[in-house]
Each structure stands twice: as structure tokens, then as C-alpha cells.
Amino acid sequence: MDFTKIMSKVYLDGKVMEQMRDSYSKMGMLRLDGFFNELSYERLFDILKDTRFIRRKMPNKYSLGNVSRVEMIEKLFLSKDFLDFVNFIYGKKYRKCSVWINEFQHKDYTLLEAFGQDREGDEFFVIFSDSWDDLFGGQIIYKTDDDSFIFSINGNS
């Protein structure tokens, strides 16, 4: 599957891509709502809904569902098109990336650093969710040496 065919067209516009790169270089983070076109998002979400996740838990670090492989999702995010897109946004020349697929249910949590202590590079999160009430918690809190950012959960972002 061609990554550029499933993305929302607005994110493939040259001027928008320049703005995304500028924002990322200034802030060190970027949130893209409506990342996939609607039909592609629904198809990918259906694949994930049909996936059997293995429950994993390490107190004070994480409680979540994890799956080692979902072939179609991996092909998509390991594609040259995706790598070209993130390299442009990040202003880097990554030659490869890794894919982790996790599922969060009621009372699940993770400290992302628990999963990334031995990883280098930039991170790109894609969120699939039917709906999420902010009162339930579940925000992504991203902390750098200088600042903290809170991302509310929003499907297709």
C-alpha cells in the first residue's frame, strides 16, 4: 500500500509540509489531526480491532496490550514513502524505522520512557480511537529537558 495514497491530502501539500517542518524544528513536536484519509483510517482501524493483543504488565512502568506484528501496518510504516515523509519533517536522513503496536484499555498506562530507554531517534505516534473522553485520563505527556507537552487522545492523529 502506497503511504501517500492513504494520508490526508493536506499533509502532502508542499507549503503545508514546509510549515510542519518549521513547526517541528521550533517546538520539537508536531501533532497532525486527521492524518489518514477517512476510508483508509477506518480500514486500518478495523485491522487493529481484529488483532489479538497480548496483555503485558510491569507495575509502575506499564500495563498494556502488545502485538509483535501486524503485517499490513508494518509494511505501511516501514515503507520508503513513510520514511521520506518523516525525514522531510524531521530534517534528518533516517534509513530505517521500527514499529511498536500497543493497545490501551481501561486502567492501562505506560511511561513511554520505559519503552524507549535504549532507543535513539525521533518518535512518531499514531493514535486509533473510536472516541475518548478526556475525563478518563490517558493523555500523552511528552517531556523534554526544557518543557512538557500534553496531548489529549484523539483518533486519527
FIKOL-509176 format. One record per residue: x, y negated, z of N, C-alpha, C in turn; residue in three letters; residue number from 1. Coordinates in Angstrom, 2 decimals, decimal comma. Last residue first. Example, Ala and Ser with C-alpha at 12.3 -4.5 7.8 and 13.67 -1.06 7.14 Angstrom:
BEGIN
12,85_2,25_7,08_13,67_1,06_7,14_12,90_-0,03_7,87_SER_2
13,19_5,69_7,80_12,30_4,50_7,80_13,20_3,30_7,80_ALA_1
END
This chain:
BEGIN
-4,87_-10,70_14,76_-3,90_-11,78_14,95_-2,53_-11,18_15,22_SER_157
-7,17_-9,10_14,89_-6,62_-9,55_13,60_-5,73_-10,78_13,79_ASN_156
-8,60_-10,17_17,99_-8,42_-9,19_16,94_-7,95_-9,84_15,65_GLY_155
-6,93_-11,60_20,58_-7,83_-11,93_19,50_-7,57_-10,92_18,39_ASN_154
-5,98_-12,44_23,81_-6,19_-11,35_22,87_-7,23_-11,78_21,85_ILE_153
-3,97_-15,35_24,24_-5,18_-14,60_24,52_-5,34_-13,53_23,45_SER_152
-0,75_-15,88_25,18_-1,57_-15,57_24,02_-2,80_-14,82_24,51_PHE_151
1,29_-18,23_26,64_0,23_-17,26_26,91_-0,62_-17,11_25,65_ILE_150
4,72_-18,77_27,16_3,57_-18,94_26,29_2,56_-17,87_26,63_PHE_149
7,32_-20,58_28,81_6,41_-19,44_28,76_5,24_-19,78_27,87_SER_148
10,83_-21,52_28,50_9,40_-21,78_28,52_8,61_-20,47_28,58_ASP_147
13,57_-20,87_28,50_13,15_-22,26_28,68_11,66_-22,45_28,93_ASP_146
13,89_-18,16_28,09_14,68_-18,80_29,14_14,16_-20,18_29,48_ASP_145
10,48_-17,09_27,59_11,85_-17,30_27,13_12,62_-17,91_28,29_THR_144
7,77_-14,94_27,75_8,65_-15,84_28,48_10,02_-15,88_27,84_LYS_143
4,50_-14,45_27,06_5,81_-14,35_26,45_6,71_-15,38_27,11_TYR_142
1,85_-12,61_27,81_2,62_-13,72_28,35_4,05_-13,52_27,87_ILE_141
-1,14_-11,81_26,55_0,28_-11,55_26,32_1,00_-12,80_26,84_ILE_140
-3,91_-10,92_28,66_-3,15_-11,86_27,84_-1,72_-11,35_27,63_GLN_139
-5,55_-9,38_30,21_-4,99_-8,81_29,00_-4,26_-9,78_28,12_GLY_138
-8,70_-10,39_31,49_-7,24_-10,47_31,51_-6,70_-9,99_30,18_GLY_137
-11,39_-10,56_31,29_-10,84_-9,23_31,59_-9,33_-9,27_31,76_PHE_136
-11,94_-13,07_30,43_-12,11_-12,82_31,85_-11,56_-11,46_32,27_LEU_135
-11,76_-12,92_27,69_-10,59_-13,42_28,42_-10,69_-13,20_29,92_ASP_134
-12,95_-10,13_26,11_-13,35_-11,22_26,97_-12,14_-11,65_27,78_ASP_133
-12,78_-9,11_22,83_-12,08_-9,12_24,10_-12,52_-10,34_24,88_TRP_132
-13,55_-6,86_20,21_-13,84_-8,08_20,96_-13,10_-7,97_22,29_SER_131
-11,99_-5,10_18,65_-13,37_-5,46_18,28_-13,75_-6,78_18,92_ASP_130
-8,62_-5,54_17,70_-9,59_-5,50_18,79_-10,96_-5,88_18,24_SER_129
-5,26_-5,44_17,13_-6,53_-4,95_16,59_-7,49_-4,85_17,77_PHE_128
-2,46_-7,44_16,63_-3,50_-7,04_17,58_-4,76_-6,65_16,82_ILE_127
0,94_-7,17_16,22_-0,33_-7,24_15,51_-1,38_-6,68_16,45_VAL_126
3,99_-8,85_16,83_2,86_-8,09_17,37_1,66_-8,25_16,45_PHE_125
7,28_-8,81_16,41_6,09_-9,16_15,64_4,97_-8,27_16,15_PHE_124
10,39_-10,03_17,59_9,25_-9,14_17,74_8,06_-9,70_16,99_GLU_123
13,88_-9,91_16,67_12,63_-10,62_16,88_11,50_-9,61_16,99_ASP_122
16,75_-8,46_18,33_16,00_-8,96_17,19_14,74_-9,70_17,62_GLY_121
17,31_-5,39_20,12_17,73_-6,73_19,71_16,83_-7,16_18,56_GLU_120
16,54_-3,37_22,93_16,31_-3,77_21,55_16,83_-5,18_21,31_ARG_119
16,54_-2,54_25,51_17,69_-2,14_24,70_17,52_-2,51_23,23_ASP_118
14,17_-3,58_26,56_15,44_-3,91_27,19_16,65_-3,56_26,32_GLN_117
11,52_-3,25_25,78_12,46_-3,91_24,89_13,82_-4,18_25,45_GLY_116
9,70_-2,22_27,55_9,86_-1,52_26,29_11,00_-2,08_25,45_PHE_115
9,83_-3,98_29,62_10,06_-2,57_29,94_10,27_-1,75_28,67_ALA_114
9,02_-6,33_28,53_10,46_-6,14_28,70_10,78_-4,69_29,04_GLU_113
6,29_-6,18_28,72_6,92_-5,91_27,43_8,41_-5,69_27,55_LEU_112
4,65_-4,49_30,97_5,62_-5,57_30,96_6,43_-5,31_29,71_LEU_111
1,26_-3,63_30,53_2,67_-3,38_30,28_3,46_-4,66_30,52_THR_110
-1,81_-1,89_31,25_-0,94_-3,06_31,27_0,45_-2,66_30,80_TYR_109
-5,22_-0,90_31,78_-3,88_-0,69_31,23_-3,11_-2,00_31,27_ASP_108
-7,82_-1,40_32,58_-6,82_-1,20_33,63_-5,43_-0,87_33,09_LYS_107
-9,18_-0,32_29,53_-9,44_-0,92_30,84_-8,40_-0,47_31,86_HIS_106
-6,44_0,14_27,21_-7,82_0,30_27,64_-7,97_-0,40_28,98_GLN_105
-4,32_-0,17_24,47_-4,62_-0,60_25,82_-6,10_-0,47_26,07_PHE_104
-1,91_1,50_22,58_-3,32_1,27_22,81_-3,52_0,87_24,27_GLU_103
0,79_0,99_20,26_0,27_1,21_21,61_-1,21_0,86_21,66_ASN_102
3,35_1,67_18,22_1,90_1,56_18,20_1,39_1,95_19,58_ILE_101
6,17_0,23_16,80_5,61_0,85_18,00_4,11_0,62_17,97_TRP_100
8,66_0,31_14,36_7,22_0,17_14,60_6,85_0,93_15,87_VAL_99
11,49_-1,60_13,29_10,91_-0,46_13,99_9,45_-0,75_14,26_SER_98
13,26_-2,51_10,28_12,49_-2,83_11,48_11,98_-1,52_12,08_CYS_97
16,06_-3,74_8,34_15,12_-2,71_8,78_14,34_-3,22_9,98_LYS_96
17,49_-5,94_7,73_17,44_-4,89_6,71_16,45_-3,79_7,08_ARG_95
17,09_-9,41_8,18_16,94_-8,06_8,72_16,84_-7,07_7,57_TYR_94
18,03_-12,14_8,01_18,24_-11,15_6,95_18,19_-9,74_7,54_LYS_93
15,98_-15,03_8,83_17,01_-14,01_9,10_17,14_-13,09_7,89_LYS_92
13,81_-16,69_9,21_15,05_-17,26_8,69_16,23_-16,33_8,92_GLY_91
11,33_-15,82_9,96_12,36_-15,87_11,00_13,65_-16,54_10,53_TYR_90
10,03_-16,00_7,45_9,51_-16,72_8,61_10,61_-16,89_9,66_ILE_89
11,66_-14,29_5,86_11,43_-15,68_5,47_11,00_-16,50_6,68_PHE_88
11,46_-11,91_7,28_12,77_-12,53_7,10_12,63_-13,99_6,71_ASN_87
8,73_-11,35_7,01_9,25_-11,74_8,32_10,64_-12,37_8,22_VAL_86
8,65_-10,87_4,16_7,80_-11,87_4,80_8,40_-12,31_6,14_PHE_85
10,47_-8,75_3,82_10,71_-10,03_3,13_9,91_-11,15_3,79_ASP_84
9,10_-6,82_5,34_10,42_-7,28_5,75_10,78_-8,61_5,09_LEU_83
6,81_-6,47_3,75_6,69_-6,97_5,12_8,02_-7,53_5,60_PHE_82
8,03_-5,54_1,35_7,19_-6,74_1,35_7,06_-7,33_2,75_ASP_81
9,24_-3,14_2,16_10,09_-4,26_1,76_9,29_-5,56_1,77_LYS_80
7,64_-1,59_5,02_7,78_-1,89_3,59_8,69_-3,08_3,35_SER_79
6,96_-0,95_7,50_8,34_-0,65_7,14_8,62_-0,98_5,67_LEU_78
4,28_-1,47_7,64_5,19_-2,36_8,37_6,67_-2,04_8,13_PHE_77
3,26_0,58_5,91_2,93_-0,83_5,73_3,97_-1,73_6,37_LEU_76
4,17_2,93_7,00_4,53_2,58_5,62_4,34_1,09_5,37_LYS_75
2,85_2,82_9,52_4,31_2,75_9,42_4,75_2,32_8,02_GLU_74
0,20_3,13_8,72_0,60_1,91_9,41_2,12_1,74_9,32_ILE_73
0,30_5,71_7,62_-0,10_4,58_6,78_0,34_3,25_7,40_MET_72
1,21_7,35_9,86_1,95_7,21_8,60_1,58_5,97_7,79_GLU_71
1,84_6,84_12,91_0,61_6,72_12,11_1,14_6,35_10,74_VAL_70
3,57_8,28_15,63_3,50_7,97_14,19_2,05_7,84_13,72_ARG_69
3,38_8,32_18,41_4,70_8,21_17,79_4,63_7,83_16,32_SER_68
1,38_6,39_20,52_1,43_7,40_19,47_2,75_7,21_18,75_VAL_67
0,01_5,70_23,72_1,10_5,56_22,75_0,99_6,69_21,73_ASN_66
-1,69_3,77_26,12_-1,71_4,88_25,18_-0,64_4,64_24,14_GLY_65
-0,48_2,81_29,40_-0,99_2,57_28,06_-1,09_3,86_27,29_LEU_64
1,13_1,11_31,74_0,10_2,13_31,67_-0,59_1,86_30,33_SER_63
4,30_0,03_33,11_3,29_0,14_32,07_2,30_1,27_32,34_TYR_62
5,48_-0,89_35,59_6,06_-1,19_34,28_5,02_-1,11_33,18_LYS_61
4,28_-0,09_37,93_4,95_-1,40_37,92_5,67_-1,72_36,62_ASN_60
4,46_3,36_37,01_3,99_2,29_37,91_4,91_1,06_37,90_PRO_59
4,06_4,40_33,94_5,18_4,25_34,85_4,81_3,07_35,75_MET_58
2,30_6,44_31,70_2,24_5,53_32,84_3,55_5,57_33,62_LYS_57
0,43_7,21_28,79_1,73_7,13_29,47_1,62_6,12_30,60_ARG_56
-1,57_9,22_26,71_-1,53_8,29_27,85_-0,16_8,37_28,53_ARG_55
-1,49_9,26_23,27_-1,04_9,97_24,47_-0,93_8,94_25,59_ILE_54
-4,16_8,93_20,93_-3,05_8,34_21,68_-2,74_9,18_22,91_PHE_53
-5,26_9,75_17,85_-5,22_10,26_19,22_-3,96_9,74_19,91_ARG_52
-7,12_7,65_15,69_-5,82_8,17_16,12_-5,89_8,63_17,57_THR_51
-9,31_6,31_14,91_-9,33_7,76_14,74_-8,04_8,43_15,21_ASP_50
-8,55_3,67_15,26_-9,63_4,20_16,11_-9,67_5,72_16,06_LYS_49
-6,70_3,40_13,18_-6,23_3,40_14,57_-7,29_3,96_15,52_LEU_48
-8,44_3,44_10,98_-7,37_4,44_11,09_-6,90_4,54_12,54_ILE_47
-9,95_1,15_11,55_-10,60_2,47_11,54_-9,56_3,59_11,66_ASP_46
-7,99_-0,80_11,16_-8,55_-0,61_12,50_-9,24_0,75_12,59_PHE_45
-7,63_-0,60_8,40_-6,52_-0,29_9,30_-7,02_-0,01_10,71_LEU_44
-10,23_-1,43_7,56_-9,70_-0,10_7,20_-8,57_0,32_8,13_ARG_43
-10,39_-4,04_8,63_-11,36_-3,02_9,04_-10,84_-1,61_8,73_GLU_42
-8,26_-5,26_7,24_-8,25_-5,20_8,70_-9,18_-4,09_9,18_TYR_41
-9,22_-5,10_4,61_-8,01_-4,37_5,00_-7,92_-4,21_6,50_SER_40
-11,44_-6,85_4,79_-11,61_-5,45_4,42_-10,41_-4,60_4,84_LEU_39
-10,22_-9,38_5,54_-11,22_-8,70_6,37_-11,36_-7,21_6,06_GLU_38
-6,65_-9,63_5,38_-7,97_-9,92_4,83_-8,96_-8,99_5,52_ASN_37
-4,76_-10,29_8,40_-5,14_-9,42_7,28_-6,44_-9,91_6,67_PHE_36
-4,79_-12,54_10,17_-3,58_-12,15_9,44_-3,87_-11,27_8,23_PHE_35
-6,33_-14,14_11,84_-6,86_-13,71_10,55_-5,74_-13,25_9,62_GLY_34
-3,67_-16,12_13,18_-5,01_-15,56_13,30_-5,55_-15,22_11,91_ASP_33
-0,56_-15,99_14,16_-1,26_-16,02_12,87_-2,62_-15,35_13,03_LEU_32
1,71_-17,75_16,09_0,51_-16,91_16,12_-0,24_-17,09_14,81_ARG_31
5,09_-17,77_16,97_4,09_-18,16_15,98_2,92_-17,21_16,10_LEU_30
8,16_-18,97_18,41_6,99_-18,10_18,39_6,00_-18,63_17,38_MET_29
10,02_-20,93_18,48_10,48_-19,59_18,79_9,35_-18,57_18,85_GLY_28
9,54_-23,59_17,80_8,91_-23,05_19,01_9,46_-21,67_19,43_MET_27
11,09_-24,11_15,48_10,97_-25,10_16,56_10,53_-24,47_17,88_LYS_26
10,83_-21,84_13,89_12,18_-22,30_14,24_12,15_-23,32_15,38_SER_25
8,02_-21,69_13,63_8,75_-20,63_14,33_10,13_-21,12_14,75_TYR_24
7,52_-24,03_12,16_6,95_-23,86_13,50_7,71_-22,81_14,29_SER_23
8,94_-23,40_9,78_9,30_-24,57_10,57_8,78_-24,45_12,01_ASP_22
7,50_-21,12_8,95_8,93_-21,01_9,26_9,39_-22,18_10,11_ARG_21
4,98_-22,26_8,53_5,14_-21,19_9,51_6,60_-21,07_9,92_MET_20
5,58_-24,06_6,48_5,09_-24,57_7,76_5,26_-23,53_8,86_GLN_19
6,28_-22,23_4,48_7,28_-23,20_4,95_6,88_-23,75_6,32_GLU_18
3,80_-20,99_4,15_4,93_-20,20_4,61_6,04_-21,11_5,14_MET_17
2,34_-23,12_3,14_1,96_-22,57_4,44_3,13_-21,76_5,00_VAL_16
3,60_-23,40_0,67_3,63_-24,51_1,62_3,30_-24,02_3,03_LYS_15
3,05_-20,81_-0,54_4,41_-21,30_-0,30_4,50_-22,41_0,73_GLY_14
0,72_-18,53_0,73_0,91_-19,81_0,06_2,29_-20,37_0,45_ASP_13
0,25_-16,42_2,33_1,17_-16,20_1,22_1,43_-17,46_0,41_LEU_12
-1,69_-17,06_4,11_-0,35_-16,87_4,65_0,69_-16,59_3,56_TYR_11
-4,01_-17,09_2,57_-3,49_-18,35_3,07_-2,05_-18,21_3,55_VAL_10
-4,71_-14,42_2,09_-4,00_-15,18_1,05_-3,39_-16,47_1,56_LYS_9
-4,07_-12,01_4,51_-4,91_-13,15_4,13_-4,09_-14,02_3,18_SER_8
-2,76_-8,90_3,22_-2,66_-10,10_4,04_-3,68_-11,14_3,58_MET_7
-2,88_-6,96_1,33_-3,80_-6,83_2,47_-3,74_-8,03_3,40_ILE_6
-1,00_-7,50_-0,58_-2,39_-7,37_-1,02_-3,37_-7,27_0,14_LYS_5
1,46_-7,44_0,68_0,93_-8,75_0,29_-0,52_-8,69_-0,18_THR_4
1,90_-4,68_0,97_1,62_-5,50_2,14_0,98_-6,83_1,76_PHE_3
0,62_-2,15_-0,89_1,37_-3,39_-1,00_0,96_-4,32_0,14_ASP_2
0,85_1,18_0,00_0,00_0,00_0,00_0,90_-1,24_0,00_MET_1
END
